[in-house]
Amino acid sequence: MTVHLSVMPQEIQETLIERFVDFQESGVFVDCTLGGGGHTSQVLQWIKRHNLSHRVIAFDRDGVAIQRACSRFEDDIRLERLKVVHAPFSEACEYVKNQRVYGVLADLGISSDQLDEGQRGMSFRFEGPLDMRMDQSKGISCFDYLHHIDQNELENVIRTLGEEKFAGRIARVIIEARDQKKLENNSLFLAKLIQNSVPKKFRYGRIHPATRTFQALRIRVNDELEELDSILKDMVTCLHEGGRMGVISFHSLEDRRVKQCFRELHQKKKFSLVQKKAWVPTDEEIASNSRARSAKYRVIEKVR
Ligand SMILES: C[S@@+](CC[C@H](N)C(=O)[O-])C[C@H]1O[C@@H](n2cnc3c(N)ncnc32)[C@H](O)[C@@H]1O
């Protein structure tokens, strides 16, 4: 069972899914970020309702999300209406070469399933090892990463990927703890260490002082920006004429990249922006799904 609530389902319905079922010749919808399967399920329902032979191919680098989807969508997989792939979305293009790709969605970041599972170490609200990997079968954990870098690099990561003004102090305290063999492989320990490293008046504000550092480390451990750059470059080339690609991002580092890339494509006149400004969730959606509050959604279309 997933606890993840899909973000902006209505906007995705109107801009991507309804458009997708308009194409008569059979084609593919690529869900780059399967997660709890909410958006994939939406697309599948429309394919069925319109009695089309279109298919969905959905990617996730998280093996747990893939397993969950295999049982949730057992029938769709058996009927070859859905294919799920355990791989990073930077590899998605290879899977859809020579197919008619009418729609692509990337709903970036992590799901509530990952965030709320203490053992993943993604959140400072739950106790668990400092792992933070979306794909726990590959790469190195956050704890190992912290043992492989120097203070300057850590400061730079926290400053650039977390946009954290106390990056210098936080990096110093973490590296000192590590060098004194006091750094524990524990999310709550790291959160407390960070909290105590910022000036006293910033320790108990509305936003926990570890928020930005955790975000930065997670982005680094999972190469999230490199992954995003890769689909922005590759997936648009896979789109069929009239096909659309939508990206939901959750922080300015991501949105800036999406905005700039889509704008450049639009200027080259082979693509058009479906709407100049990003869509943001309605107040109603934010009230029922607080995770949606920082979402921004942009869509581009390949011109016919
Ligand atoms: C925000 S959730 C997606 C939620 C999904 N749209 C839904 O409706 O349930 C993001 C998911 O994408 C996966 N993910 C993030 N970056 C990825 C990447 N580079 N390649 C493959 N999967 C990725 C995460 O593991 C996570 O399960």
PDBQT file of the ligand as one rigid body, heavy atoms in Angstrom, charges set to zero:
ROOT
HETATM    1  C1  LIG A 401       7.369  12.189  -6.178  1.00  0.00    +0.000 C 
HETATM    2  S1  LIG A 401       7.509  10.470  -6.380  1.00  0.00    +0.000 S 
HETATM    3  C2  LIG A 401       6.459  10.117  -7.731  1.00  0.00    +0.000 C 
HETATM    4  C3  LIG A 401       5.051   9.883  -7.324  1.00  0.00    +0.000 C 
HETATM    5  C4  LIG A 401       4.145   9.402  -8.437  1.00  0.00    +0.000 C 
HETATM    6  N1  LIG A 401       4.067  10.366  -9.500  1.00  0.00    +0.000 N 
HETATM    7  C5  LIG A 401       2.774   9.075  -7.922  1.00  0.00    +0.000 C 
HETATM    8  O1  LIG A 401       1.783   9.622  -8.418  1.00  0.00    +0.000 OA
HETATM    9  O2  LIG A 401       2.666   8.234  -7.021  1.00  0.00    +0.000 OA
HETATM   10  C6  LIG A 401       9.074  10.316  -7.120  1.00  0.00    +0.000 C 
HETATM   11  C7  LIG A 401       9.474   8.878  -7.415  1.00  0.00    +0.000 C 
HETATM   12  O3  LIG A 401      10.443   8.938  -8.440  1.00  0.00    +0.000 OA
HETATM   13  C8  LIG A 401      11.528   8.131  -8.142  1.00  0.00    +0.000 C 
HETATM   14  N2  LIG A 401      12.693   8.765  -8.745  1.00  0.00    +0.000 N 
HETATM   15  C9  LIG A 401      13.250   9.947  -8.421  1.00  0.00    +0.000 A 
HETATM   16  N3  LIG A 401      14.310  10.205  -9.196  1.00  0.00    +0.000 NA
HETATM   17  C10 LIG A 401      14.402   9.157 -10.057  1.00  0.00    +0.000 A 
HETATM   18  C11 LIG A 401      15.293   8.850 -11.124  1.00  0.00    +0.000 A 
HETATM   19  N4  LIG A 401      16.287   9.653 -11.451  1.00  0.00    +0.000 N 
HETATM   20  N5  LIG A 401      15.066   7.729 -11.829  1.00  0.00    +0.000 NA
HETATM   21  C12 LIG A 401      14.038   6.893 -11.499  1.00  0.00    +0.000 A 
HETATM   22  N6  LIG A 401      13.186   7.123 -10.495  1.00  0.00    +0.000 NA
HETATM   23  C13 LIG A 401      13.360   8.249  -9.777  1.00  0.00    +0.000 A 
HETATM   24  C14 LIG A 401      11.590   8.060  -6.647  1.00  0.00    +0.000 C 
HETATM   25  O4  LIG A 401      12.212   6.852  -6.247  1.00  0.00    +0.000 OA
HETATM   26  C15 LIG A 401      10.126   8.143  -6.260  1.00  0.00    +0.000 C 
HETATM   27  O5  LIG A 401       9.558   6.869  -6.112  1.00  0.00    +0.000 OA
ENDROOT
TORSDOF 0
